Amino acid sequence: MSLTRRTAAELGELMAAGEVSAVEVTQAHLDRIAEVDGKVGAFLHVAAEAALEQARSVDARRAAGEALGPLAGVPIAHKDVFTTKDMPTTAGSKILEGYRPPYDATVTARLREAGLVILGKTNLDEFAMGSSTENSAYGPSHNPWDLGRIPGGSSGGSSAAVASYQAPLSTGTDTGGSIRQPAAVTGIVGMKPTYGGSSRYGLIAFASSLDTPGPFARTVLDAALLHEAFSGHDVMDSTSIHAEVPPVVEAARHGDVAGLRVGVVRELSGEGYQPGVLARFQEAVDLLESLGAKVTEVSCPSFTYALPAYYLIAPSECSSNLARFDGMRYGLRVGDDGTRSAEEVMALTRAAGFGAEVKRRIMLGTYALSSGYYDAYYGSAQKVRTLISRDFEAAFHQVDVLISPTTPTTAFPIGERADDPMAMYLADLCTIPANLAGNAAISVPCGLADEDGLPAGLQIMAPVLGDDRCYRVGAAVEKAFQDRWGGPLLKEAPAL
Ligand code: GLN
């Protein structure tokens, strides 16, 4: 079997057994990138030389008898919103074109410590704002199932890279759904850890109370291995949780739902959902029951207000976070010809450097936070946020996990929602509640919708620090579906 078709766990074992070198594994993935990324557009930057160098060092350490972790030598695609000191970091924005950070994000540093080989940086919606990668200043990425469709967003380069076998693993960030939604529409696994379970240090901020780094992979076990490699307490992030990483790898190895209480969220289905997505979801519900889970319907009434609350809170935080991009410190500077004031240069730089969606959110957020409107908008949204957390708490008294479709539709055509922000925002209807409450949530593939043959995702939500439950249930579902499908859902990247 070609090295690019292997899972990360298999590659780790092959390298540990000396059957293949990290350089060979890396070269196979660089060759795949050269072969298909012209069509997919997953990468903004491919770091071939640095990757081979890292692979050589892993091989040398192994040859010297050093004990290495399970992912040493495994290639990974890294979302271009994490700082990397040896590669450009753009956050998908013109305002950071050519920016080379002087430091590594904690996630980046931990990938390197685990011996993972960073192949390059992946495309995203500008500053992670979007659900399709169409808001990237560098053009969209394409879904490997159908190149005319979106690979989800904002981490769409990362989902497309894994779904097209350019990398077995990738990183993402999930503020409102940006890992789970792209995973669902490309037929792979994507996990949003508990907020504060993975470090935000060196992650270019969008909405700081929501941003959460997490893994993409083609299997639940691979996602867990990556989750474990970069998560855990970090003194550099004041919101990092002081607790052990939940036993995610153990859980992924022992998928089991017998006796588990599963709640179907009543508010996350019905009108506006694609019939094929609902049909696959119902099959997953039946499957869980057949595996011994006790499935009941649970009502979380405040979830209905999650989307509007999110679109006040996230833009408010972004308007504050993005104030630092002023053309004075780093990145783009426009109009500095000696005749203009600093304020004029700032205005010209921001006008030229930010795209339409980013400007829309900065204006929305500035308005929501302005004196006289603060209580009516931002204050109310924060109250809704509390109600959503209470809904989760009440639900988790009745059940162990909650489930829903990950996203209401399969991958939509590129361009279809590009000029309709409200339609774009609906892609995150089911994922946003877990962000507002800080819970753990995963998306695993649950089949192909009948009407278009495109992947649908099952979302499994667990309490704060219950990340292992997501993996335990995800692994059970994955195994049962694979038995039924006769192998993984993603057997080939169909459009390539
Ligand atoms: N699509 C949502 C937004 O545009 C979520 C983005 C994200 O999770 N980074 O805000």
Residues whose N, C-alpha, C, O or C-beta is under 5 A from the ligand:
A	BS01	LIG	A128 M129 G130 S131 G153 S154 T173 D174 T175 G176 G177 S178 D428
